């Protein structure tokens, strides 16, 4: 594994560690992390949504917004949100993050086509 690969792995692990913290009962309601998809800078926000019945586990919804280097929204950039259906939310924060990245990649690919 070369240096660039190690840096990528460490960066991903740091991102996932922040997201995994959402699974704790005392964790805040959401976390925003930065991701890159096809040279696009994205803010990925994962939010914990509790069901009315507190005995059930929370769901994790996501939002993706393309941003400029200063963090301001990119005009005409990606702006994606999870639907409320179970297949578009994650059972845990990490699942929601990967679902969000897959949606962002699909949106970028559809723009290229």
N, C-alpha and C positions, 0 to 999 in steps of 0.2 A: 504494500500500500504506500503510495507516495504522499508527500506532504499535503498537497491540495485535497486528496481524498480524506486524510485524517482531519483536516480543518473542517471539511464538509460534515463529517460524521460527528465531530464535537459540537458544531453549531446546531445540527439537527437534534442531538441529545439535549442540549441546553434548552432549545425551544420546546421539546416534548416534556421535559421536566417541569417547566412552567405550566404547561397545559395539564399535566397529570395532577398538579396540586388542586385543580378545580374539583376533583373527585372527593376531596375531604369535606365532611359536613360543614365545617366552619369556614370554608373557602369563600372568597368573594364570588359574586354572581357572574363574573366574566373576565376574560383575559384577551388582550390583543397582542399578537406577535407579527413580526415582519417575515415575509417569504418572497422568494423570487421564482417566477414561472416564466420561462421563455423571455428572459430579460425584462420582465415587467415586475415592478416593485409593488407588493401587495400587503395590505394590512388585513390579517385574518383574525377575526374576533369570534371567540367561542363563548357562548352564554349558557349557564345552567338554568334549566327551566323545571321547576318542581311541579308535579301533578297536584291536583286538588287533594288527593289522598296522599298524605305525607308518608304513608307506609310503603308506597311505591318508590322506585328509584327515579331520579331526575333524568330528563333527556337533555341533550346538548345540541343547541342550534348554532349555526354559523353564519357569518357574513364576510364577504370578501370585497375590499375596495382598493382599486389601483390608486397609488399615491405618487407624488413627485418626491424628489430627494429631500425636501423640507417637511414631508409628511402631509402636505396639502393634497386634497383630492385631485386626481388627474382629470382634467376636463375630457369628457367623452371616454373615460377609462372604464374598466370593468367595475361593476357594482352588482354583486350577486348576493342572494340570501337563500337560506334553506327554507324549504316548504315545511309545513307542519306535519307532513306524513312521516311515518316511522322510518321509511327507507331513506329519507333525506336528513335525518337527524342521527346523532351518534349515541350509542349506548354508554359511551364514556368520552371524555374530552379528546383523547387521542384519535378515536374513530371519527369524531366530528371534524377534526383538523384534516385528516386524510380525505374525507368526503369533500370538504371544501376545496382542497388542492386539486382533486380530480375534476370537480366542476369548473374550476378556473382553467385548467389545462384544456378541457373540452371547449370552453368558450373561446379561448385563444385559438385553438385549432379551427373552430368554425369561422372565425374572422379571417384566418389565413386562406381558407378554401374558397 
